[in-house]
Amino acid sequence: MYQSIDMIDAGVSNSDGDESVPSETATNYIDNEVDRRNAAYQWKTFVPSMKNPKEIFKWLITGFSEESKLSDRVVEQNTIKLARMLSLLREYEEIHGIPERGGPKEQLWVLTELCTRLYGSGTPLWVLKPAMSKVAEGLTGSRGADFVLFPRSAIIYLPASLTTATFQMDRGFNIRTVTLVERILVRLSSFTSNTRAVHSVQARSPQVGELIKAARGQSTYFNPQASARREDLAKEILDLASDGTGLFFLINEASKKYGGIVSKDISDSNNKDISNQGIMEIENFWTVEPSIREVFTRLATIEAVASLDALDHLPSTSDMYPTLCIIFFRALSAIGASGLWFKASWQDMIVAGLLAIIVTLVEGSKLWKQERIIFEVIVSFVVGLLAGLVAFSWPEKTCFGAMAVAAVVDILQGFRVVYAIMEIMSKHTMSGGADFLEALLFTGLIAYFLRFGLTASKSILGTASTSVIDDPFNECLAPIDERWFFLLVPLSSLSWAVLFKPNYRDLPLMTMHGILSYVVYWAISTNTDNSGLATFVAAMSVTASAGFLSRFTGRQALGDTITGLYVLLPGSYLAKGLFTSAGSVLDTGLLSNLVIIAVTIGLGGWTGTMLCSPTILGTNKGLLSQFMKRGNDAKRDRHTTYVSKPTDPGRAMLFF
């Protein structure tokens, strides 16, 4: 049984598990959101010299530069931290032995839980897979972990334990969950990098004198008081591994390239006074035994389990956004969709808001948890019926499309179509194709039942309603004054941002990107009369802006990107295209219209990531970034000669 949140906050371990990690370790990168050292991406660490404009430009686009490197002072500090960590690991093993918890089963649980939560919160597949591979390396110490992602499930393979497992996943969108889980992911990934972040930076090899000095400084260090609580010892070990050079970075990366310390290296150094016995002691100090690796992986797993358990005890999104709050913002989003996209009148906007409240109340029922399709069918028919009754009764003042489509814009699947297109473009064809087809069919289903509700309303009103509405799905003829857009656009952007349930502090920037999206669209479509070009440029502007912002702040760009793309109202826009291109049958015109619009938004969003790879889960995985990284890896492989020096079986030499 792991620590409850009360025990974590109090810094007290539970009675049946002395191996628990203290409160600071489990929550310092979850709750302390103002500590910028915990940022997923620290731009000052990765920025190259200002004297090289070419590398600066490259860094702005990709987030990486070959000229970025750690300073000599940082390398020396990291060497001392590493020596301290090895000393504490041996001290922990000597006093407490290898922890009973944190074994392969719990490691597998941590990885599956992280993957499930991130996928269920909206993390794109092209980011999720490489990020989880990095986490698996930091958690188990072995490279080669593989994740095969399917539409509703995934398969994980861990070479460290030769384990293969299948687990279920469901797509959703919750920006706050992404932000919280990201901290755990970055923490684990830092164990296999030479920074506090996910990525490593080029650095020179520690000099032999630095290694000897660091080893000597720890060889006689022993503090019984520091070892009185194993939790404190575990915390210090993991903090040192995260702050400086990670244990598995050296084992998997540096030692592979340079081998280990040998007697000749020390003898040729300036330390002529070192005896043969001293040489062997230093070599043994920088050698990591299998038992030491096992202690570290189990401590990292115990901390990750406690952190995931702590997430379940934090205030939920339903506490942050109560039902009345969600109802208000759903109504506000419907009003905004009606006024901004359908040229609606005030009457249309009010009715759309009221219908959105009905949709939200019906959606909250527990009857639809298993079969959501029943909810979508029923609510679409009810909205179509009520909107039809209003439209046929007051045809001069109301417009069916503005009321009905705006009311169901948040359950339409248009945004999933756009997301699926971007996943297909990132070569996740199976998952993206399945999501695309499902979203397309569900959008058509909702649209048809809206039309069925309209037909039912016409039958209820009888012959008096015939020929009153020529085409109820066209744009309305009595729009509000566009000067109201100065108020409507910010309020609508805020409401759409709230629907993704972020942290409160993320709302201003998410709203800003929503405003940016609509302003760019409106400006281009007004001056060029080309809605396709306007949609493309607006989507590109949002993703590029989110990327640049994440480059300098370290905040993940997913929330800003999703809000900006959603303000383009792909669900509502697709539904509008659906109505105008299709009669009573699902024809090729409808399908082609949906695909064209989705591809336009997807291409625009993807182009923005090429202009500036956004930081998501501490990684920069835009298309151009991946292409350049593959090219750099190939170039480095051609020009680098790796020296492999023999080591004892089962022992890993760290340095050089």
N, C-alpha and C positions, 0 to 999 in steps of 0.2 A: 504494500500500500504506500503510495507516494505522498509527499507533503500536501496538505491542504493549503489554500491561499492564506488562511489565518496564520498557519505555522510559517509559511514563507515570509509573510510580512513581519512576523515577530522574530525571524531569524532562528527559530527553534526547530530541531529535527524531531520527527515522530519517534515514538518509543520502539517500534518494531523495525527500524532501519537506521543504523548509525551511519550508513553511507550516503545519506541525503546531502545535497549541496545546499549551502546557506542561501538565505533570501537574496543577498546581493547578486549572486551568480545567476540565480534563476530569473531574476526580474530586472536587472540593471539595464538591459538592452530592450526590455519590453515596456516598462512604465516610464523610464526617464527619457522622454521624447525631446527634451531640450538639450541633451548632451550630444553635441554635434560630432564628438569623436566616434559616436556609434553610427554615423551616417554610412549608408551602404556604399557610397562612392565618395572618396575624399579627393577633391580635385587638386589640392595643393601637393598631394603625394605623386600624382600622375602628370602634372603639367611639366613640359620640357622647358629648356632655357628660353627666356624671352629674346635672346639674341638670334634665334633661328626661326624666322617667320614661317618657313615651310612646315616645320614640325609643329609649330603652334596651330597652324591651319589644320594640319592632319589630326592633331589632338582634339580640336574643336569638333571635327566631324565624327571621328571614331571613338574618342575617349582614350586612345592609346598613342604612344610615340616611342620609337626606338631610342630616342635621346633622353627619355625619362629614366632617372636612376636615383638610387638612394645615396645620400651623402656618406662620406667616410665616418663622420660622427655617428650617424644612424646605424651603419654597419657594425661599428664597434659596440654600440649600445645593445644591438640585437644579439651580438655574440655573448655578451655578459648575461643577458636575459636567458638565452638558450642554455648557457652553463648552469645558471641558477635553476632553471626548469628541470634539467637532467638530475641535478643534485637532489631536488625535492622529490622527484619521481622515485629515486632510489631510496630516499628516506621514507617515503610513503610505503613502498613495498616492504622495507625492513620492519616498519612498526606495525602496519595494518594488513600487509599481505595484499593479494589481488582481490579486488571487490567481488562479492558474489553476484551482485546485480550488474546490469550493463552488458550482458553477453550478446551473442548473435541474434537471439530472438527479439530482444529489446531494440537492438540496432535496426533490425528489419521493421519493427513497429514504428520507430521514429521516422524512417525514410518513407514508409507508406503513408503515415499520417501527414507528414509535411507535403507530400505530393498531392494527396487527396484534398487538403485544405487549400493549397494554392490553386489547383485546377478549379475547385469549386468556388473560388473567389474571383475568377476571371483572368488568371495568368495565362498569357499566350503560350502555345505549345512550343514555338520556336525559342522561347526563353526558358521554359520549364525544364526541358530535357537536359540541356547543358548545365543549368544551375543545379539540378538534382545530382548529376554525375559528380560535380565538384563537392557537393555536400557529402555524398557517399565516400569520397576519398578522404575528406576531413574527419569523418566519423569512424571509418574502419581502418584507414591507413593504407588501403590498397586501391590502385587504379584499375580501370576496366569495368566498373559497374555500368550496367546498361539498363535503360528504361525504354520499353516498347509501349507506346501510348496508342490506345484504341479509342473509339468514340465514347464508350461508357466504362472502360476498364483499362488496366495497365498491367504489364508484366515487368518485374524487376529481377535482375540477376546480380548477385554479389559474389565476386571471385574470392573474397577473403574467407567466406564460410561455405563457398560452393552452394549457395542458396538461390532458389528460384521460387518466386511467389506471384500470384495473381490477386489483384484487389480491384474493387469497384470505385468509380469516380462519377460525379455528376457535375455538369457545368452550371455555374452561377456567377454572380457579380457582387462582391463585397470588398470595397477598397480598404476598409479598416482592417479586415482580416489579413489582406495581403501585406499591409504595413507592419502588423504585429508579427506575423510569421516570418517576414523578411528578416527581422532582427535575429531570429534563431538561425535562419539559413546562413546569414552572413557570418555569424559567430562560428558556426561549424566549418564553413569554407575557409575562414581565416587560419585554421589549423594547418592548412596545406598551402599557405601563401606566406610571403615575407612582409606583409602589411596587415593592418587591421581589417582590410577590405577583402573582397573575393579575389581580386586580381593581384598578381605579383608585379614587382617593378625590378628592372635590371639593377644588379648590384655587383660590386667587385667581390672576389673571394676574400674571406677574412685571412689576414696574414698569420703566419705561424706564431709570431710573437703575441698577437692578440689572442689566439687560441690558448697558448700556454698561460698567459696572464689570467684569462677567464677561468681556466681549469684550476690553477693554483688558488685563485680567490675563493673557490667553492670547495676545495678538497678538505679544508679543515673547518668548514662552516657546519655547525650543528647547534640548533636552538631548541631545547626540549619544550619550552613554553609554546613555540610556534606549532609544535606537533601535538599539543594536547587535544585539539579538536581536529578530527580528520576533515571536517567540512572546510575549515580555514585553509588547510593544506591543499585540498582539492581545488579550492577557489584560486589560490595563488598560482598553482600549476597551470590551470586553464587560462587565467588572465595573462600569464607570461607567454603562453603559446599563441594567444590571440594578438597581444600587443606587438610582439616582435616577429621573429622568424619562426614559423610553425614547425613543429616536430616533423610532420610528414612532408613538408616542403623540402627539408634537407634530405630525408630518406629517399623520397621519390624523384626529386629533381636534381639537387646539387650533388649528392653522392653518386648518382648515375653518371654525371658528366665528369667528375673529378676524382672519384675514388676516395680513399681515406688517408689519414695521416700515416706516414711511414717514418721509420727512424732516420732515414737519410735527410728528409725535409727538416727535421728538427736539428740534426747534427750540423747541417749546412747553414743554419740560422745563426743569429748573433748570440744565442744562448749556449755558449761553449761549456758552461759550468754544469750542464744538465747531465746527470749520470745515466747509465743504461737503465737502471731501475726507474729513474724519473721519467725517462722516455716511455717505458712500458706503461707506467701509471697514467701518463697523459693520453697515450693511445687508448688505453682501456676506458678512460673517462669519456672520450668522444665516441665510444662504441655503444650502440643501443642494443641491449639484449631483447629477445622476444618477450620476456616477462615485463619489461619496461613498456614496450609498445602495448601490451595487453592492458596494463594498468591505465595507460593514458586513454585508450579507446573506451574502456569501461567508465572512467570518470566523465569523459565527454558525453557518453550515452546517458548516464545518470542525470547529468545537468540538463540535457535536451528533453528527457522525459519529464523532469520537474518543471521545465519551462512550458512545455505543451500543456501539462496539467494546470499550470498557473493561468494559461490563457482561458481555460474553461471557467475560471472563477472571476475573471475580470468582468466589469459591466458589459452586458450584451448589447448588441445593436438595438434590440427592442427596448432596452432601458434608455439608450441615448436618443432614440427616435420612437417615442410612444405612438400608439395607434392614431391618436388624434393628430399628431404631427404629420404622420405619413398621409393621412386623409387630406389634410390641408395642402400639402405639397403636390399630391397627385391631382387634386382639383386645380391647383395653380398651373401645373404642367399642361393639363388639358386646355385651360384657358389660353395659355401661351401658344400651344400648337394650333389651336383654332384661329387665333388672331394673326399669328405670324405667317402661317403657311396656307391657310384657306381663305384669306381675305374675309374673315367673318365679321358679322355685326356684333354689337354688344349683347343682343339677345342670344345669338348663337354661342357666344363665349360663356355666358351664364349657364345656359342649358348644358353645354359640354362639361363645365365644372361640376354641375349637379350629377350628371350621368357618371362622371369619373368617381364621385363619392360612392355611388351605388356599386360600381365595379370593385372598388376597394373593400367595401363591406362584405360583398359576396365572396371575394377572394379570401378574406380572412376566415372563412368557415373551414372547419376540419374535414368536411365532406370531400374536399378536393385534393387532399394530400396524396392519395394513391393514384387517382385518375384525373389529372389536370385537364385533360381533353374535354371532360364533361363540363368543367367550369367554363372553359373557353367557348364551348358550343352554347351553353345556356346564357351566359352573360352577353355574348355577341347577339343572340336573338333578342334578348330583352332590350339591349341598347338600340338595336335596329328598330324594334317595335316602338319604343318611346320616342326616339328621334323622328321616326316616320310620322307618328301622330302629331307631333309639334310642327313638323315641316308641312304636312298637308293642311293643317288647321290654319297656319299663318304663313302662307307661301311668300308673301311680299317682304316679310321681316326676318325669315329664318332660312337656313340652308342645311339640308340633311347631312352632307359630307362633313361640313365644319363641326357639326354636333356629334355625329356618330363616330367618325374616324378619330377625332381628337380625344374622345372619351376612352377609347380602347387602345390608344397609341402605346401605352406601357405594357400591354400584353401582346401586341403584334410582334412578329418574329423578324422584322426587318433588320434590327441590329445584329441578330445572330447570323443573318445572311451575309452581312458585311464582314463580320468576324470570321465566318467560314471562308469567305473569299481570301482573306489575308492569310489564313492557315494553309489554304491550298497553295497560295503563292510562296509560302515558306517551305513547301515540299512535304507538308503533312497532309497528303492527299486523302488518306482513308478517313481520318477524323474530320478534316474540313469538308470533304464530300458528304459524309453522313450528316453533319450539322447543317450543311447547305440544303440538302434535300428535305430534311425534317422541317427546317424553318420555312422553306418555300411552301410546303404542303400545308403547314399549320396556318401560315398567313392566308393562303387561299381558303382554308376552312373557315377562318374567322370572317373573311370578307363575304363568303357566301351566306353565312348565317346573319350577317348584317343585312344583306339583301333580302333574305327570307323574312326577317323582321319587318323590313320596309313593305314587302308584299302583304304581310299580315295586317299591318296598319292600314293599308289601302283597302283591304277587304273589310276591316272593321268599320271604316268611315263610309263605305258603300260608294255609290255612283257620284256622290258629291265631290269625291277626290280625283276623279278622272281628269287627265290632261292639266292638272294644276301645276305639276312639276314636270318640265320637259326632260331635264337630265339632272337628277338630284345629286350627282356625284361631281359635278363641275365646281369650279371656284365660285364663291358667292359674289353677288352683284352689289352688295351694300357694305363694303369694308369700313373699318374704323379709320380715323385719321392716322396717318403714319407717324405723326409726331408722338403718338402714344407709345411707339416702339422704344423710345428712350427709357420708358419705365418698364415696358413689357419684356424686353430682351434680358435685362439683368435679373428680373424676378423669375422669368422662365428658366434661365441658365442656373440660377440657384436651386430651383425646384428639381431640375434634372440631375444636378449634382447630389442632392440629398437622396435621390432614389437609389444611388449606389452606396449609400451608408458609409461615408468616410469618417475620419476623425474631424472634430469641429475645426481644428486648425488648418485642415486641408480644403475647407469649403471656399475661402476667398480665391485661391489660385485656380481651383476647378471652375468656379463661376467665371473668372476672368477668361479662361480658355473657351468657355461656352460663348461668351460675348464676342471674343475674337472670331470664332467660327462663323457666327451669323453675320457679323459686320462685313467680313471678307466676302461671304456669299452674296449678301445684299448689294454691296458696292459693285461687284463684277457683273452680276446678273442684271442690274439696273443699267449699266453702261454698255454692255455687250449683247444683252438679250440672249445669252447662252447659259442656260442653267447647268448643263453638263460641265462646262469649263469652270463655272463658279463653284460647283460642288467639289471638283478636283482640287482647285487651288485652296479652298477653305479647309479641306481635310489635310492637305499638305502643310498648310500654315500651322494647324493645331499640333500635329505630331512633331514638326520641326521646333516649334516654340517649347513644347513639353521636353524635348530632348535637350535644348540649350539650357533650360531651367534646371533640369536634373544634373546637367554637367557641372554646374557651379554650386548647387545646394546639396547634392547627394540624395535628395528625396526621389523616391521612385516616381516614374512618369506615367504610370498606368492610369491613375485617377484623372489627371489632366487630359490625357489622350482620349479616354472613353467619354468623358463629359463633352469635350469639343466635338467629337464625331457624332455623339448622340443628339447634340443640338441641331445637327443637320436633319434630324428627325427621319432617319432612314425608314423606320417602321411606318410612320405616317406618310412619308413621301412614296414609299413602295405601294401602300394601300391606295393612295390617290391614283397612281399609275395603273393599279389593278382595276379600279373602277372604270377609268376612262378608256382602257384598252380592251376590256372584256365585257361581253354581254351577259348571257346566262350560262355560258360554258367556259371551261378552262382551255383557252386556245393558245397557240404559239405566240401571239402578240403579247399576252400577259406574261408568259415565261420569259420572253426575250426582254421585255421592259424591266422586269425584276432583276434579271442578270446584269443588264447594262448599267442600271443605277448602282447596284451593289459593287460591280467591278470598278465603276468610277470612284466611289468613295474608298474602296479598298486600295486602288492604285494611288490615289492621292495620299492616303495615310501612309502607305508603304514608301512612297517617294519622300515624304517628310522624314522617315526614319533613316533613309539613305543620306539626306542632307545633314542630319545630326542623330547618331544612334542614341536612343533614349536609354536611361539607366533604369532597369527593372530587375529586381532581386539582386542588386549590386553588380549586374553584368550589363555590358553594352553589346546587344546582339542584333543590330540593324543589318540589313543586307550588305551594304558596302563595308561595314565593320568586319563581318565574317569573311568576306572576300579578301580584304586586305590582310587579315590575320592569317588566313590559309596561305597567302602568298609569302608572308614574312616567315612562317614556319618552314615552308619549303626551301626558301633561301637560306635560312639558318641551318637546316639539315645538310645542305650542299656544302657549306663552308665551315662546318664545325666538326672537329675530330674528337670523339669521346674516348677518354682514357679509362679503361676498366682495370682496376687493381684487385687482386684476389683478397678476399676476406674469409674469415672462418664461417663455416656453414651455420646458418641460423642467426648470424650476427650482422648488423648493419653499421657500416662505418659512415659517420656523418661527414667529416671534413678531411681534406683536400690535400 
